[in-house]
């Protein structure tokens, strides 16, 4: 995964914060994301692709294992 210089700087600064400061920052970001008028990102970023939905396979379903 390639990160931009800004993303790397954000991660480095976040790691320098105390646990209390991290919690405060995360709460503030959550409030910003939930405010009216905030639109969630639509689709995948330009440099990434959306994953296809996982198909259901009967052999992976949980069920009793029959042994003799």
N, C-alpha and C positions, 0 to 999 in steps of 0.2 A: 504494500500500500504506500503510495507516494503522497507525502504531505507537503503543503506549501510552506514557505518560510514563516508566514503568519501563524499557521496552525502549529508548527513546531514551537514557536515562541509562546503561544498560548499554553501549550502543554508544559513547557519548562516553567513558566510563571505559576501555573496551577500547582505543580509539584512542590514549589517553594512555600506555598501557603500552609498555615497551621490547620489542623483538622476542623477547628471551629470556623475559621475563615472559609475553608472549602465548603462547609455546610451552608454558610450564609450566602456564598456566591451561587451555589446550586439552587437554593431557594429563590433567589432573585431571578435567576435564569428561568426557572419553572414558572414564576409569575409572569415574566415577559412573554413566554410561549403561550400562556393560557389567556392572555388579555384579549378583550374583544377587538376584532380587526386583524389579529395576528393570523396569518394564513400558513398552514403547514406546507412544507415543501412538496410540490407536486412532481411526481416522477423521480427518476434517478438523476443524480448530477451528470453533467455533460461527459465526464470522463469515466463514468461507471455504467453498468447495465443492470437492469432489474432482473432478479432471479425468477425463474419460472416456478409456478406452484408445484409443490411436491405431489406426485400422483400416489394414490392409495394402493398399496400392494397387500393382497390377502395374506401372503406368507409372513408379513411383519406384524400382523395384528396379534395382540396378546390373547392367548387362549391356553387351555390346558395342554400340557405336553404328555402325549401317550407313550409310555415305554413298557416294554415287556420284561 
